Amino acid sequence: MNDATTLDAAPFVSILFAGQDADTVGETSQMPECFHDLNLDQIVTAITTGKEDYRLAPFFYATARSLDEVAYRQEVMQDLERHELMAAIGVFASSMKALRDQLTQREKLHYRYERERWLIGAISLYGAAVERLVQDLHRERPRSRGLCAWMGYLTQYVRSDGFAQRLSAARSLIDALSAIRYGLHINGRAITVRACEGEVDASEAIEKTFAKFSQGVSKTYLAHFSRGPGLDHIDAQILERVALLQPEVFLELETFGQENEQFQDETVNRFDREIQFYVAYLNHIDRFRARYLPFCYPRLSDTDKEVASLESFDLALANRLIRDNARVICNDFSLSDVERLLVVSGPNQGGKTTFARMFGQMHWLAALGCAVPGKEANLFFFDRLLTHFEKEEDISNLRGKLKDDLVRIHHILDQATDRSIVIINEIFASTTLDDAMFLGKKIMSRLSQLDVIGVCVTFLTDLASYGDMTVSMTSTLDPKDPTIRTFKVERRLADGLAYALAIAEKYRVTYDWLVRRIGI
């Protein structure tokens, strides 16, 4: 039974999905097609590791439904960046986990009175967790719409008759059971259970009497028996006879158990799971912030296509680099006026693909309502994020590499709209330069007509100057040693010379090397 259904004007439904229709939002367990290309699958795995019980991955598979919902989530996440509020949620989550563990263990028990005692213990634990969270929220005064609505809902829930009466009854039963005293008379293999007749525990007096004979710390010969929760058959038979001695208490226990088997509020359970979306993400990015890598809450628009970012980085790559104690390289990007596509060229292994992934990751995380890697960011709220990255040839589809590229890019262009983001990474490498250039220009023309925002990583440097819509970005080399990649991607014209010089230097066929070798 859900007590909250009887409350008046309880607007809260979800801490993730804004609006009264939040309870109709379905989950998808299907990972988006772009996840593998952008290494978002690695990011989600890193975020959710250790929180498998909450099944958080589906929350990362679907973006927010509106800009207002993005703002709703950003507010909650910013609220939780306050240490005191995060600590309060942590205490609540620990209590709810203990509750789940207790209920799971209860399912393994066989004896009726034991099961019912575990139930009232679980109800007491649940009630204490909810009551403490209400107190903590009122003390910390959250500012976000989501947590303020949740505080209002939970306050009404705690004050509801169903919650208060159930919790009071559970606590009274615990007190009544704790007050029961009984005696055991053990004669050989026979055990007699009888009412307590004023017997006194003499163990303390005996220890005090014989303390004067003590000669320092002596070896203990006590045996320790390890046993898990649950009664054995002897305990259960004793308990059955105690119930005969105290029929009123145990009848009340049995009746209470039957009436309160389903005691948890559905909305409380939903909050307990959904809030972990924020907790898990904030815990994950804390390790980057500890390395002084910046995160910000981006400004999003679904009309303004001028996007920009400062000091951003690939979150999946940074996770590996930090683990290896290596340096993380940050990059900037911007598109203004009629600019729509960042065309990235430069030497292989110079950071071009990483840059493209960073661009996609930032937009996806921003559309989830998360803080994004970077000091500052203006991003676009897209309808679809479409990616085309080079893949190994698949002999099962009976298509060659070039045909497969064409089929896949055709599928992307068919789906794209003027609100889509498209990221293309190194296509048409399997054909001639002239054919690759012809096909590349056709794609650029189509992207221009669609007015999409995106990134194109290519070895075709001429595409960087296709038109006003394109911005040339180039991965750079160390000016002192052109064989060393800096992994910085900068806004500059693509000339194709830097890498040629690096290759010539590497194989000692530059002008200086040739002069030296032939002795001129």
N, C-alpha and C positions, 0 to 999 in steps of 0.2 A: 504493500500500500504506500502511496506517495502522499505524505501529509501536506506537502506544499500545494497540492491541487485544491485544497480548501481555503487557501489564503486569499485575501483580497488584494487586487492590484499589485501583483508581483511581476514586474516587467522583465526581470532577468531570466534569460534562457541559456545563454552560452557565453563563455569568456573569450571564445574565438570568433564566433559569427554574430555580427551585430544585427539587431532587428528582431521583431517578433516571429519572423518566419525561420529563425535559426534552427528550430527543432525539425524542420523539413529538409535540412541540408544533409545529403547523403555523403558517404565516404567512398573513395575509390582506392582499391588496393593495387591498381595498375600504375606502374612507374611511367611517367611521361617519356616520350621518345627522345627528347633532348637531354635527358639526365646523364646518360652514359657519355655522350659527346662532350658535355660541359663538366664532367666529373662531379656533378651534383649528387650522384649516387654515393660517391666516396664521402662527400660532406655530410649527407644525411646519416650514413652509417656511423661516422665519427660522433655526430651529435647525439644519436640515440643509443649508443653503446652503454650498457649498464641500466637502461630504462626499458628493457624489452617488455616488461609487464604492461606498460602503458600503450603499446602499439602506436607509437608516435609517427612512424614513417608516412602513413596516409595523410597526415596533416601537412606534410611538405610536398605532397604530390599535386595539390590543387591550390592555386593562388586565391587571394581574397576576391570577393565578388564585385567590389566597388572601391572607389577611392575612400569613401567614408569608412568602409570596413578596414582598409589599410590603416587609416588614422586611428581607428578604435584599437587595433592591435599595437600600434606604435605607442599609444598612451599607456596601455597595460605594461608593455615591456619597459618603458621608461620608469613607471611606478616601481617595478620590481628591481630596478637598479639601485633602489634605496635598500641598504643593507638590512634594516629592521623589518621591512615588509617581506623581503626575501627569506629572512630567518623565520618569520611567522608562517609563511607558506611551507617552509622546510619542516617545521614541527608538525604541522597538519599532515603533510605527506607521509612523514614517518609513522604517525599514529594510524593513518589509513592503511598503510602497508602492514602494520602490526595487526590491524583488524582483519585484513584479507588472509594473512597467515593463520590467524586464530580460527577463522571460519573454514579455511581449508583443512586445518587439523581436526576441526569438529566433525567434518564429513567422514573422517576415518574412525571415529569412535562408535562403539556398538551399544553401550548401556544407556538407557533412556535418561536417567537422572543426571548422568555425567554430561550427556549432550545438552541437556537443558541448562545445566550450570555454566557450560561454556557459552551458551547463547546469551544468558543475562550478563556474563562478563563482557562479551562482544558489544552488547547494547550499551553497557556502561562506558566502555572504551570509546565507542563511536560518539556518544553524547558528550563526553569530556572533550574530545577532539573538536567537535563543532562549537561547543561553548567557548573553548579557549580561542579558536580562530575569530569568533565574533568579538571577543574582548580585545584581541590583538589588532584587528582591523579598526575598531573604534579608537584605539589608542594611537595608531599610526596615521589614521586619516588619509586613505588613498585619494588620489586626484583624478585618476582615469575614469572615464564613463563606465568601463567594464567592471572594475573593482568596486566602484561606488554602488553600482546596481547590485552587484553580488553581496556587498555588505548589507544593503537594504533587504534583499531577499533572505539572507541567512538570519538576520535579526528577527524578521517576522516568523521564520521557520522555528527558531529556538523558542519563541513566545507562543507558538501554536499549542493547542490543547493536546494534540496527538503526541508531539515530541515530548512535552513536559511531563505528561502523565506516564508515558512509557518509561522514560528515564527515571522518574521518581519511583515507579514500581520496581524497576530492575534493581535500583540501589537499595530499596527496602528489603527485597528478597535476599540480596547479598548479605545484608546485615543480619537478617533472620537466620540464614543458614550458618553464618559465622558464629552465631550465639548458641548453636546447638552443642550440647555436651552429652557424651554417652560413655559407657564403660564396657570393657571387654574382659571376659573371664575365659582364660585359655587353660584348658585341661587336656593335656595330650594333644590329640588331633581335633578336639571339640572346642569350638569358640561360641561363647554365649554373649549376645549383645543385649545390654540392659541400660536402663536410664541411669544417668549419673546420680550417685547418692552422696555427693559432697566429698568425694575423694580429693585428696590433696597431692599435688605433684611434689614428691619429696626429694627429687634429684638435686635441687639446689642445696637443701639442708645436708644431704649426704656428702656432697662435694666439699661443703664448708667444714664439716666434721673431720673429714680425712685430709684436709689441706695441710694440717700440721705435720703429717707424715711425709709430705712431699720432699724429695731430694733433688730439686732442680728439674729441668726439662727432661722428661723420659720418653722413650720410644713409644709411640702409640700402636696398639694392636687392633684398632678398630678396622673393620672391613667396610669398604665402600662399594655399594652396588649401584651401577648405572642403569637407569631405566628411563625411558622416554615418557611422554605424556600418555595418559590413558590408564584406566583401572585394569588390574588383572581380575581373574574370576573370583578370587577370595575377597578382594576389595569390593567388588560389585555385590557379592552376597551380603557383606556387612552393611553396605549402603542400603540395600533393600530392607534390611531389618531395622536400620535406623529410621527409614521412612515409615515403618509401622509404628514406631515410637512417637513420631512427630507427623501424623497424617495431615494436619491442617497446612503446615508449611510446604510439604511436598505436593499436596494437591494444588496449592496455589502456584508452585513452580511448574507443574505439568500444564496447568491451564494457561499460564502466561506464555509458555513456550509454544503452545499450539496457536495462540492468538497473534504472536509477534514473530513468526518465522521470517517474514519479509519486513524488515524494519528500516532498511536504508532508503533515503530519499534519492530518487533518480537524478535530480538536478545536482545534488551534492556529489554523487558519484561521477557525473559528467564533468563537473568542475575539477574534481580531483585528477581526472585524466587530462583534460584540456590544458590546465595551467602548466603542466609539465612541458608543453610545447615551448613556452617562454623560458621556463627554468633550465631546460636542457640546452637551449640555444645560448642563453646568457652564460651558463657554466662553460660552454664550449669556447666562446669568444674571450672569456677571461684569460685563457692561457696566451692568447695573442696580445691582449692589452698589457699583460705582464712583460711582454717584450717591446712595449711602447709602439705597437702597431695600432693605427687609429681605426675607429669605427664611428659611423655617424648614422643618423636617421635621415634618409634622403627625402627631398621634396619631389613628389610625383605629380604628373599631369597626364591626362588622357587626350589633351589637345595640343599642348606646347611640345614641339619636337626638338627644342634646343636642349640637348643633354650634355652633361659635363661631370667630371669627377676629378678629385685631387688625391694623390697618394693612395691609390687603390691597389689591390693585389689579389691573386688567385688563392682562394681560401683553401682549396684542396692541396695545392702545392705547398702553401705556407705551413700546413699541418705537418707535412713530411719534412720540410726544411727545419722547422723548430725541433722536431724529434731528433734530427741529425745535428742540431746546434749550428745550422748554416744560416746565412744571411737571406732575408726576404727582400726582394726588389719591388718597389712600388712604382706605378705608372699613372699618368694622367691621360684624359681624353676629353674632347669637346666637339660638339656639332652645333652650329648656329645658322641662322637665316635659312637658306635653302639646302644646306648641307644635310645629308642623310646617311652616307656610307663612309665608314673608315676602311680604307684599302691599305692593308699592311703587307709590306714586302721587306726583303732583307735576307741576310744569310741564314742558312739552316741552323737549327738549334740555337737561334738567337732570341727566342721568347715570343715569336709571333703567335703560335697556337695558344700559349699561355695567356697572352693578351686577349685573344678572342674569347677564350673560356672565361676570363675575368669579367669581360663585358656582359656575357650571358648570365653568369652567376649573380652578378650584382643586380641585374634586372629581375631575375627570378626571386632572389631573397627579398628585394624591395617590395615585390608584389605579394609576398607572404606577410608583410608588415614587420620585417626584421630590420635590425641595424645592419648596415652593409660595410664591407671593408673600405676604408677611405676616410680622409679628413673632412670632405664635403662632397655632396653629390646632388645633382638634378637628374632625374631619370624619367623614363616614359612608362606609363601604365598600359601595357600591351594586352591584346586579346589572345595572341598566340606567339610562342617563342619557337621558331623553327630552325633546325640546324642541319647542316650537311658537312660531315667530316669524312675524310678518306677512310675506306674500309677495305679489308682483304677481299679478293675476288671470291665470290660464292659460286662454286661449280654446280650447286643444286638448282640454281635458277636458270642455268644454261645461257647466261648473258656474259658478254665480255666486260672488261673493266670500263671502257668508255660508255657502252650502252647502259651499264648499271648506273653510272654517274648521271647520265641523261634522264633515265627513268626516275631516279630519286629526286633530282633537282626539279623535274617537271611536276612531281607530286607536291613539292614544297611550294612552288609558284602557284599551283592551283589552290592551295589552302590560304596563301598569304592575302592579307587585306591591308588597307592603308593604316591600320593600327597594329600591324604585326612587327616583330623583330626577327630578322633573318641573319644567321651567322653561317658563313660558308668558309670552309677551310681546305685549301689546296685541292682543287678538282682539275680534271682534264690533264693530269700529269702523264697519262698513258698514251696521249696522241701527239701529233706534230705541233710545233710552235704555232704555225699558221692556223691550224684547225683549232687549237686551244684559244688563240686570240679571237677568232671568229665567234666561237661559242661563248667565250667570256663576255664579249661585247653584247651579244644577244641577251645574256642574262642581266647584264648591267642595265640595258635598255628596259627590260621588263621590270626590274626592281625600281627603276626611276619612274616608270608609269604608275606602279603601285604606291609609290611614295612611302616605302617602308624604311625603317631605321635598321641599320645593321653593320656588320663587320665582314669584310672579305679578305682572307689571307691568301695571297697568290704569289707565284713566281713571275707573273705577267706584269711587269712594272708599268706598262703602258695603260693598264686599267686604272692606275692611281690618278691619272689625269683625264678620265673619261668625260667629265663635265663638272658643272658647278656643284652637283650633288655629292661629289667624292672629295674626300680629304685623304691626302697621302700621309701614311704613318710608316716609319722605317725603324727596324731593330738596329741598334747601333753597335759599333765595335770600339774597343779601347783605342783612342787616338795615338797612344804611344806604342801599342802592339796590336795591329789589326787582326791578329789571329785569336785575340781574346774577346769573347762576347761580354757585353755589359748587361744584357737582358733588359735594357731600357729601350722602350719604344717611343720615339719622338715624332712630332709633327714636322715633317720635312719632305722635300721632293725626292722621289725615288729615281736614282740614277744607275743603280746596278753596279757601280764601280767599287764600292767599299769591299764587297765580298770577293770580287775578282782580284783586287789587290791582295786580300788576305790569302787567297789560294796561291797566287803567284809567289807571295812571300814564303808560304809554307813549303812549296816545292822548289824554291830558289831559282825562279825564272823571271824575277823582276829585272828591269834594265840594269840596276847596279850589280845584281848577282851575275847576270850574263856577261857584263863587261869584265867583272872580276874573273870569271871562269875562262873566258877566251883570251884573257891577257891583253886587252886593248888599253 
